[in-house]
Amino acid sequence: MKSRAFLRLNLIGILGLVGLVILLAIGFVVLMNRQTPEAAVQKFMEGLANQDLQTLNEYSYLEKPSKPIEEQWRYCFDVASKGMPFVWRIGDARMTGDGHAVVDVYLVQFSIGGAKEVDEPFKIPVIQKDGRWKVDLVGVPRDFFPGLPR
């Protein structure tokens, strides 16, 4: 009789421990996937540098594109910015409202005399959609990068 009660207590304890481990694992995954505005802009910039349409579509937001987004990205890479070298540095980020932020991006300008980081950063707006931060393409300054989708 005692062994059955002991076995039941052990089984309950083991199930409780397994449940706790599962909850901790889920919490860890959620925390690791938590994204910041700066990280989203960094991923967007990497996609831009690599002309990676999948990454750009994942980290950009455009509510009502004027043309299909893929067509606009193709124009951006094949015509407007073809062969344009650029380097960037992510600066500060500021929350501007609920689910809205602005991230400073410093670009390096290349010229015959060498390369120089711009003094004033571009203010890149980001918006939280479906729990993820994305670059709001409509608010990106026109002179930031040639031919961005609109």
C-alpha positions in Angstrom: 0.0 0.0 0.0 2.8 2.4 0.9 4.6 1.6 -2.3 1.6 2.5 -4.4 1.3 5.9 -2.6 5.0 6.5 -3.0 4.8 5.5 -6.7 1.9 7.9 -7.2 3.7 10.8 -5.5 6.8 10.1 -7.6 4.8 10.0 -10.8 3.1 13.3 -9.9 6.5 14.8 -9.1 8.0 13.6 -12.3 5.0 14.9 -14.4 5.2 18.3 -12.5 9.0 18.5 -13.2 8.5 17.7 -16.9 5.8 20.3 -17.1 8.0 22.9 -15.5 10.9 22.1 -17.9 8.5 22.5 -20.9 7.3 25.9 -19.6 10.8 27.1 -19.1 11.8 26.0 -22.6 8.8 27.8 -24.1 9.7 31.0 -22.1 13.3 30.8 -23.2 12.3 30.5 -26.9 9.9 33.4 -26.6 12.6 35.6 -25.0 15.2 34.6 -27.6 12.8 35.5 -30.4 12.0 38.9 -28.8 13.2 41.5 -31.3 14.3 45.1 -30.9 13.8 47.9 -33.4 17.6 48.1 -33.9 17.8 44.3 -34.6 15.0 44.6 -37.2 16.7 47.5 -39.0 20.0 45.6 -38.9 18.4 42.6 -40.6 16.7 44.9 -43.1 20.0 46.6 -43.9 21.7 43.2 -44.4 18.9 42.2 -46.7 19.4 45.4 -48.7 23.1 44.9 -48.9 22.7 41.3 -50.0 19.7 42.0 -52.3 17.9 39.3 -50.3 14.2 39.6 -51.2 13.0 37.1 -48.6 14.7 39.0 -45.8 13.5 42.4 -47.1 9.9 41.1 -47.3 10.2 39.8 -43.8 11.6 43.0 -42.3 9.8 45.7 -44.3 6.2 46.9 -44.1 4.3 48.6 -46.9 0.5 48.8 -46.3 -0.6 49.6 -49.9 2.2 49.2 -52.4 1.8 51.2 -55.6 3.1 48.1 -57.7 3.9 44.5 -56.7 6.6 44.6 -54.0 8.8 42.1 -55.9 8.7 44.3 -59.0 9.7 47.4 -57.0 12.6 45.6 -55.3 13.8 44.4 -58.7 13.8 48.0 -60.0 15.6 49.1 -56.9 18.5 46.6 -57.4 18.6 46.4 -61.2 18.2 50.0 -62.1 18.1 52.6 -59.3 20.9 51.4 -57.1 22.8 49.1 -59.4 26.4 48.8 -58.3 26.0 51.3 -55.5 28.3 50.4 -52.6 27.3 51.3 -49.1 28.2 50.6 -45.5 26.1 51.4 -42.5 26.2 51.7 -38.7 23.1 51.4 -36.5 22.8 54.2 -34.0 20.2 54.9 -31.3 16.6 53.9 -31.3 13.7 55.9 -29.7 10.1 54.8 -29.1 7.8 57.3 -30.7 4.5 55.7 -29.7 2.9 52.4 -29.0 4.4 50.0 -31.6 6.4 52.8 -33.3 10.0 53.6 -33.1 12.8 55.4 -35.0 16.3 54.0 -35.5 19.2 56.1 -36.5 21.3 54.7 -39.4 24.6 56.2 -40.4 25.7 55.6 -44.0 29.2 55.9 -45.2 29.6 58.0 -48.4 32.2 56.9 -50.9 34.0 59.5 -53.1 37.2 59.9 -55.0 38.9 61.2 -51.8 37.9 58.2 -49.7 35.0 57.2 -47.5 33.4 59.3 -44.8 30.5 58.5 -42.4 27.6 61.0 -42.7 27.3 63.4 -39.8 23.5 63.3 -39.5 21.9 59.9 -39.3 18.9 58.8 -41.4 15.8 58.4 -39.2 14.4 55.0 -40.1 10.8 54.4 -38.9 9.9 51.0 -37.6 6.5 49.6 -36.8 5.4 46.6 -34.8 3.2 44.3 -36.9 2.1 40.8 -35.9 4.5 41.0 -32.9 7.6 41.8 -35.1 9.4 45.0 -35.8 9.5 46.0 -39.5 10.9 49.0 -41.4 8.0 51.2 -42.5 9.0 51.9 -46.1 6.6 54.8 -46.5 8.4 56.8 -43.9 12.0 56.1 -45.0 13.6 59.3 -46.3 13.7 59.5 -50.1 17.4 60.1 -50.2 18.3 57.2 -47.9 18.5 54.6 -50.7 17.6 54.9 -54.4 14.4 53.2 -55.6 13.0 51.8 -52.4 9.5 50.4 -52.8 6.6 52.8 -52.0 
